[in-house]
Amino acid sequence: MKGTYAFLKSLSRFSCRLSPQGAERMGRILGLIFWTLVPPKRKQLAEKNILRAGITKNKREARRIARESSLRFGPMAVDMFRFPLLDSRNIRDIVTIEGSEYLDALKKEGKGCILAANHCGNWELEGAALALFGYPLLAVGMKQKNEEFDRFIREYRSIPGETVEYKTGIRDMYRRLKQGYFIGLLCDQDPGNAGIPADLFGEPTLTPTGPAHFSRLCEVPILMLFIHHTGNGHYHITLEPPFWTDSELPKKEAVLKMTSLINSRLEKWIRTYPEEWFWLHNRWKWTDRLRKQENKI
């Protein structure tokens, strides 16, 4: 949409002039606006997903979780608008990292890794923080349909020092990993026609295999990472110990085993902080389509 980039830049300039308290209020307002604009069917989908996952059996509680998980998009947007204010010093007043020793060891040895990224918490700040802490981060994402919005996202992700690329080839990924990059690959969204079924919340769920494939091919570890809002504008990143895809197993078996492990770790985190996951996403679209086909037989 024409004018999107200029509009977002103006919001960024405005938010950068605010005090931390003012930015917090702006985030709350934007969150409420976002929730108001979410279509009723999408809100119902989020509630259905929460009940389906067994997070709660209470519909009112599911509605609360759906709302809270959506309201956080306001503060997350404002945090991104304020990326021009961040540097390698003040980021440490906002974000703490648990498990940084794993990345430090890899960086010291010049080795790359796969970061199994997800939509838990403030994932934009998570990537920015890792880059500002000095880690060679490469974020692999998908091009946004709105070109001006895509331009803004790419520009602001690069401000803290992230290298941003769209879906890239195997050779390029291999080269980047050998150069010591920590590559973030999303693992918690429906991959369309790609991926394999792996258990998530007790259901076969089509899951991206990129992390497992590249870990096996390039012989690099996978690290799960999560970010949690601890209150008062502060965040805590948790990096779990690295694990490797079993190279001795047949390829399909090794990839399924690793992908299932990733889903298991993701599920555990979501159950702990359900308000911080992206419930608006139609995560079981493939599962529902499969069941409809089975019922026709």
Beta strands, then each sheet from edge to edge (+ up, - down):
strand 1: 95-98
strand 2: 113-117
strand 3: 137-141
strand 4: 163-166
strand 5: 182-186
strand 6: 196-200
strand 7: 203-207
strand 8: 222-231
strand 9: 234-239
sheet 1: 1+ 9+ 8- 2- 5- 3- 4-
sheet 2: 6+ 7-
end
